[in-house]
């Protein structure tokens, strides 16, 4: 059964299947309100996460930022529509998608986002993690309802 988090990839560009699986799992974790520690585990210990104008470096700061991302929403659903590797075999990608929020203040909103990510494989089992992830989106959308 296909994952709700599957993305489209450019034809003719090889991309590591482990990276594809990583993104499917990452966005499922991202949409789980209580998976704060599991979310942090998707990053290297010294990773940089930039969410719009907010920046976090390292596991502790990423955890704090992650928790703050749930302050105004009761749920969210990412749709990572497209992933664009920088070239065959690349571990650098651009992503494009939408995210729908159910707001604690009432109402729902959907916004488009884009992101830039760098992936690495760590440890003997080749666990995929991000050491850099920057998301571009309109954060004002969480302050309004439709």
C-alpha positions in Angstrom: 0.0 0.0 0.0 1.5 3.4 -1.0 2.4 5.8 1.8 0.3 9.0 2.1 3.7 10.7 2.2 5.1 9.5 -1.2 6.5 12.1 -3.5 7.2 12.5 -7.2 10.8 12.5 -8.4 12.2 13.7 -11.7 12.4 11.0 -14.3 15.9 9.8 -15.3 17.5 10.9 -12.0 18.6 8.1 -9.7 17.9 8.8 -6.1 18.8 6.5 -3.2 15.7 4.4 -2.2 16.7 4.8 1.5 16.4 8.6 1.1 12.9 8.2 -0.4 11.9 6.0 2.5 13.4 8.5 4.9 11.3 11.4 3.7 8.1 9.3 3.8 8.8 8.4 7.4 10.0 11.9 8.3 6.8 13.6 7.3 4.7 11.0 9.1 6.7 11.7 12.3 6.5 15.4 11.7 2.7 15.1 11.7 2.6 13.1 15.0 2.0 15.6 17.8 3.7 13.5 20.5 6.7 12.3 18.5 9.1 15.1 19.6 12.1 12.8 20.5 11.6 10.7 17.4 11.5 13.9 15.3 14.9 15.0 16.8 16.3 11.5 16.0 15.8 12.3 12.3 18.7 14.8 12.5 22.4 14.5 13.3 23.4 15.7 16.7 24.9 18.9 15.3 22.3 19.4 12.6 20.9 22.8 11.6 17.1 23.3 11.3 15.8 26.5 9.8 12.0 26.9 10.0 11.1 30.2 8.2 12.9 32.8 10.3 13.7 30.5 13.2 17.0 28.6 13.5 18.0 25.7 15.7 21.4 24.0 15.9 21.9 20.7 17.7 19.5 18.2 19.2 18.4 20.4 22.2 17.5 23.4 20.1 15.8 21.3 17.5 13.7 19.7 20.3 12.7 23.1 21.6 11.8 24.3 18.1 9.8 21.2 17.4 7.7 21.5 20.5 7.0 25.2 19.7 5.7 24.1 16.2 2.7 22.5 18.0 1.8 25.4 20.2 -1.0 26.8 17.9 -2.1 23.6 16.0 -4.0 20.5 17.0 -3.0 18.6 13.9 -1.1 19.0 10.7 -0.8 17.0 7.5 2.2 17.3 5.2 1.9 16.5 1.5 5.5 16.3 0.2 4.5 16.5 -3.5 7.9 16.7 -5.2 11.5 16.0 -4.3 14.2 17.3 -6.6 17.7 15.8 -6.1 20.5 18.0 -7.2 21.7 15.3 -9.5 22.1 11.5 -9.9 23.2 10.0 -6.6 23.0 13.4 -4.8 22.3 13.7 -1.1 21.2 17.3 -1.5 17.6 17.9 -2.4 14.9 20.6 -2.8 11.4 19.7 -1.8 7.9 21.2 -2.5 4.6 20.5 -0.9 1.7 21.6 1.2 0.8 21.4 4.8 -2.7 21.6 6.3 -3.1 22.8 9.9 -6.0 22.5 12.3 -5.7 25.5 14.5 -6.3 25.5 18.3 -8.0 28.9 17.8 -10.4 27.2 15.4 -10.4 26.7 11.7 -8.0 25.1 9.2 -5.5 26.5 6.9 -3.3 25.0 4.1 0.0 26.6 3.0 2.6 25.7 0.4 6.2 25.2 1.5 9.5 24.5 0.0 12.6 23.1 1.7 16.3 22.4 1.2 17.8 19.3 2.8 21.1 17.5 3.1 21.1 13.8 3.9 23.8 11.7 5.4 24.0 8.0 6.3 25.4 7.3 9.8 26.5 4.3 11.7 27.1 0.7 10.7 23.4 0.3 9.6 23.5 3.4 7.4 20.7 5.2 9.2 19.6 8.2 7.1 19.5 11.5 8.9 19.5 15.2 7.9 22.4 17.4 8.9 20.7 20.5 7.4 17.0 21.2 6.7 15.6 24.6 5.8 11.9 25.2 5.3 10.4 28.2 3.5 6.8 28.9 4.3 4.3 31.6 5.4 4.2 31.3 9.2 1.5 33.9 9.5 -1.0 31.3 8.2 -1.1 29.7 11.7 -2.3 33.0 13.1 -5.5 33.1 11.1 -8.4 30.8 10.3 -10.5 30.4 7.2 
